[in-house]
Amino acid sequence: MEQKKETREKGSTLFLGFLFGIIFGFLLQKGGVTKYDVIIGQLLLTDFTVLKIMLAAVITGMIGIYAMKGFGWVQLHPKPGSFGMNVIGGLIFGVGFAILGYCPGTIAGAVGNGYLDGLLGGVVGIVLGAGIFAAVYPKLSRGILSKGDLGDITLPRLLKVNDWIIVVPVAVLIYYILRLIESSGR
């Protein structure tokens, strides 16, 4: 009986993830960030659509997650990080982004739009890149990935303050950055 309940909960979690993924992809597409020209415009600093959408998502996600945490609906379990992980992850992400002009989220949106470069270059690149990383991970995890261990710390925990002492000022700061970008006309 307990196993059926657990299976049902996993199924509903997967369904919700799938549903929110569809909504996320739809919103990316409606925002125009699944288009190669918009992404290249961001990289060339001539079109800030991507930055505006991502900053708006950060505000929404940050407030939503911490509100759900406050109501006891979710528990946060941050993964430990390190400078090595950030450097390697940033390099892998940056190289893929520079070569193709898409990030993983916009690749999914581009595939949904039927763009072959997203399907062939993006999906194939993700699968190959993930496979290569998985193959070399055992060596990397004992080497560069463990350099500069940061632990599983968050800013509120680090500063020993209530979550909202960080969330509110950061949300306000991002809001004003968004207004500044919008007023620049980009």
C-alpha positions in Angstrom: 0.0 0.0 0.0 2.8 2.4 1.0 4.6 1.6 -2.3 1.5 2.5 -4.4 1.2 5.8 -2.6 4.9 6.6 -3.2 4.6 5.6 -6.9 1.5 7.9 -7.2 3.4 10.8 -5.6 6.4 10.3 -7.9 4.0 10.2 -10.9 2.2 13.4 -9.8 5.6 15.1 -9.2 6.7 14.1 -12.7 3.5 15.3 -14.2 3.8 18.7 -12.5 7.4 19.0 -13.6 6.3 18.2 -17.2 3.4 20.7 -17.0 5.5 23.5 -15.6 8.2 22.7 -18.2 5.6 23.1 -21.0 4.5 26.4 -19.4 8.1 27.6 -19.1 8.8 26.7 -22.7 5.7 28.5 -23.9 6.7 31.6 -22.0 10.2 31.4 -23.4 8.7 31.2 -26.9 6.3 34.0 -26.3 9.1 36.2 -24.9 11.1 35.6 -28.1 14.1 34.1 -26.4 14.0 30.9 -28.4 15.1 32.8 -31.5 18.7 32.7 -32.5 18.8 36.5 -33.4 17.5 37.5 -30.0 20.1 35.4 -28.2 22.9 36.7 -30.4 21.6 40.2 -29.8 22.0 39.6 -26.0 25.6 38.3 -26.5 26.4 41.4 -28.6 24.7 43.6 -26.0 22.3 45.1 -28.5 19.1 43.3 -27.3 18.4 42.7 -23.6 15.3 40.6 -24.0 17.0 37.5 -22.6 18.4 39.4 -19.6 15.0 41.0 -18.8 13.2 37.6 -19.0 15.8 35.9 -16.8 15.8 38.7 -14.2 12.0 38.6 -14.1 12.2 34.8 -13.6 14.7 35.2 -10.8 12.4 37.6 -8.9 9.4 35.4 -9.4 11.2 32.2 -8.5 13.0 33.7 -5.5 9.8 35.1 -4.0 7.8 32.0 -4.9 10.3 29.5 -3.4 10.8 31.4 -0.2 7.0 32.0 0.2 6.5 28.2 -0.3 9.2 27.6 2.3 7.6 30.0 4.7 4.3 28.2 4.4 6.1 24.9 5.0 5.2 23.5 1.5 8.8 22.9 0.5 12.1 22.4 2.1 15.3 23.7 0.6 18.3 21.4 0.2 21.0 23.4 -1.5 23.7 21.3 -3.1 27.2 21.9 -2.0 29.3 23.9 -4.4 32.9 24.9 -5.1 34.9 27.4 -7.2 36.1 24.4 -9.3 32.5 23.3 -10.0 31.5 26.9 -11.0 34.6 27.3 -13.3 34.1 24.0 -15.1 30.3 24.4 -15.3 30.7 27.9 -16.6 33.3 26.9 -19.2 31.1 24.0 -20.4 28.0 26.2 -20.5 29.9 29.1 -22.1 31.5 27.0 -24.9 28.2 25.4 -25.8 26.4 28.8 -25.7 29.1 30.4 -27.9 29.2 27.6 -30.4 25.4 27.2 -30.8 23.8 30.4 -29.6 21.4 28.6 -27.3 21.3 27.7 -23.6 19.7 24.4 -22.5 16.3 26.1 -21.8 16.2 27.9 -25.1 17.3 24.7 -26.9 14.1 23.0 -25.7 12.1 26.1 -26.8 13.8 26.1 -30.2 13.1 22.4 -30.7 9.5 23.1 -29.8 9.4 25.7 -32.5 10.8 23.2 -34.9 14.3 24.8 -35.4 16.6 22.1 -36.7 19.7 23.8 -35.2 18.2 23.4 -31.8 17.4 19.8 -32.4 20.5 18.7 -34.2 23.1 20.9 -32.6 21.4 21.5 -29.3 20.0 18.1 -28.3 22.9 16.2 -29.8 25.3 18.6 -28.1 23.6 18.2 -24.7 23.6 14.4 -25.0 27.3 14.2 -26.1 28.4 16.8 -23.6 26.6 15.0 -20.7 28.1 11.7 -21.8 31.6 13.1 -21.9 31.2 14.8 -18.6 29.8 11.6 -17.0 32.8 9.7 -18.3 35.4 12.1 -16.9 33.4 13.0 -13.7 35.2 10.5 -11.5 38.5 12.0 -12.2 37.2 15.6 -12.1 35.4 15.1 -8.8 38.6 14.1 -7.0 40.5 17.0 -8.7 39.3 20.4 -9.9 35.7 20.1 -9.0 36.5 19.8 -5.3 38.8 22.9 -5.3 37.5 25.9 -3.2 34.7 24.0 -1.4 31.9 26.4 -0.5 29.6 23.8 1.2 25.8 24.1 1.0 25.6 27.6 2.3 23.0 30.2 1.3 23.3 34.0 1.9 20.7 34.1 4.7 22.5 31.2 6.5 25.9 32.8 5.9 24.7 36.1 7.4 22.5 34.4 10.0 19.4 36.4 9.1 15.9 35.6 8.1 15.5 34.7 4.5 13.4 37.7 3.7 16.1 40.1 4.9 18.0 39.0 1.7 15.1 38.2 -0.6 13.3 41.6 -0.4 16.4 43.9 -1.0 17.6 41.6 -3.8 14.1 41.6 -5.4 14.0 45.4 -5.2 17.5 45.7 -6.7 16.6 43.4 -9.6 13.4 45.3 -10.1 15.3 48.6 -10.4 17.9 47.0 -12.7 15.0 45.9 -14.9 13.6 49.4 -15.0 17.0 50.8 -15.9 17.3 48.3 -18.8 13.8 49.1 -20.0 14.4 52.8 -19.9 17.5 52.4 -22.0 15.3 51.1 -24.8 17.1 47.8 -25.3 
